[in-house]
């Protein structure tokens, strides 16, 4: 899995792109998000790009993204291809645009 399809026209030097790719892959793996879960991957990619602003440490980016997704309000919706967790609910909120 790569973050490239979700860059939205933004360009990065090769080293930064490698860091973003690895952080994105790490978050997806940690959350159990498969390659078929496009909407969930897109929400994660947006969070990776937000958290990576100026950050060069992939582990710090991963931790910040997971923490931001884990800080979710209860929601009755479920995000397909994700475990029923606060992270899944947070991804659903991000996807639907109802997040703070």
VEXDREN-2710 file (C-alpha; in Angstrom, 1 decimal):
% VEXDREN-2710
k/r/px/py/pz
1/UNK/0.0/0.0/0.0
2/UNK/1.2/3.5/-0.8
3/UNK/0.0/6.9/0.1
4/UNK/0.6/8.2/-3.4
5/UNK/-3.0/8.0/-4.7
6/UNK/-4.1/10.2/-1.8
7/UNK/-1.6/13.1/-2.1
8/UNK/-4.0/15.3/-4.0
9/UNK/-1.4/16.9/-6.2
10/UNK/1.1/17.6/-3.4
11/UNK/4.7/16.8/-4.2
12/UNK/7.4/15.6/-1.8
13/UNK/11.1/14.8/-2.2
14/UNK/11.8/11.1/-2.4
15/UNK/13.0/10.8/1.2
16/UNK/9.8/12.5/2.5
17/UNK/7.6/10.3/0.3
18/UNK/9.3/7.2/1.6
19/UNK/8.7/8.3/5.2
20/UNK/5.0/9.1/4.4
21/UNK/4.6/5.7/2.7
22/UNK/6.0/3.8/5.6
23/UNK/4.0/5.7/8.2
24/UNK/0.9/5.2/6.1
25/UNK/1.6/1.4/5.8
26/UNK/2.4/1.2/9.5
27/UNK/-0.9/2.8/10.5
28/UNK/-2.9/0.7/8.1
29/UNK/-1.2/-2.4/9.4
30/UNK/-1.7/-1.5/13.1
31/UNK/-5.4/-0.8/12.5
32/UNK/-6.0/-3.8/10.3
33/UNK/-7.1/-1.7/7.3
34/UNK/-6.8/-3.8/4.1
35/UNK/-6.0/-2.7/0.7
36/UNK/-9.6/-3.0/-0.3
37/UNK/-10.8/-0.4/2.3
38/UNK/-10.3/2.6/0.1
39/UNK/-12.4/5.1/2.2
40/UNK/-10.6/4.1/5.4
41/UNK/-7.2/4.3/3.7
42/UNK/-8.1/7.7/2.4
43/UNK/-9.0/8.9/5.8
44/UNK/-5.8/7.5/7.2
45/UNK/-3.8/9.1/4.4
46/UNK/-5.3/12.5/5.2
47/UNK/-4.4/12.1/8.9
48/UNK/-0.8/11.0/8.0
49/UNK/-0.4/14.1/5.8
50/UNK/-1.7/16.4/8.6
51/UNK/0.5/14.9/11.3
52/UNK/3.6/14.7/9.0
53/UNK/3.7/18.5/8.5
54/UNK/7.4/19.1/9.2
55/UNK/7.8/15.7/11.0
56/UNK/10.5/13.3/9.7
57/UNK/10.1/10.5/12.2
58/UNK/7.7/7.8/10.8
59/UNK/7.1/6.3/14.3
60/UNK/6.1/9.7/15.6
61/UNK/3.8/10.2/12.7
62/UNK/2.2/6.7/13.2
63/UNK/1.7/7.3/16.9
64/UNK/0.2/10.7/16.3
65/UNK/-2.2/9.4/13.7
66/UNK/-3.3/6.4/15.8
67/UNK/-3.8/8.7/18.8
68/UNK/-5.8/11.2/16.9
69/UNK/-8.0/8.4/15.5
70/UNK/-8.4/6.8/18.9
71/UNK/-9.7/10.0/20.4
72/UNK/-13.2/9.4/19.0
73/UNK/-16.7/10.1/20.3
74/UNK/-19.1/7.2/20.3
75/UNK/-20.9/6.9/17.0
76/UNK/-23.6/4.4/15.9
77/UNK/-22.0/4.0/12.5
78/UNK/-19.6/1.3/11.5
79/UNK/-16.7/1.6/9.1
80/UNK/-16.5/-1.4/6.8
81/UNK/-13.2/-3.4/6.9
82/UNK/-12.3/-2.1/10.4
83/UNK/-12.8/-3.6/13.8
84/UNK/-15.7/-2.1/15.7
85/UNK/-13.5/0.2/17.8
86/UNK/-13.2/3.9/18.5
87/UNK/-10.7/4.1/15.7
88/UNK/-13.2/2.6/13.3
89/UNK/-15.8/5.1/14.4
90/UNK/-13.3/8.0/14.1
91/UNK/-12.5/6.9/10.5
92/UNK/-16.2/6.9/9.8
93/UNK/-16.6/10.4/11.1
94/UNK/-13.7/11.6/9.0
95/UNK/-15.1/9.9/6.0
96/UNK/-18.5/11.5/6.5
97/UNK/-17.2/14.9/7.3
98/UNK/-18.8/15.0/10.8
99/UNK/-15.5/15.1/12.7
100/UNK/-14.6/18.2/14.7
END
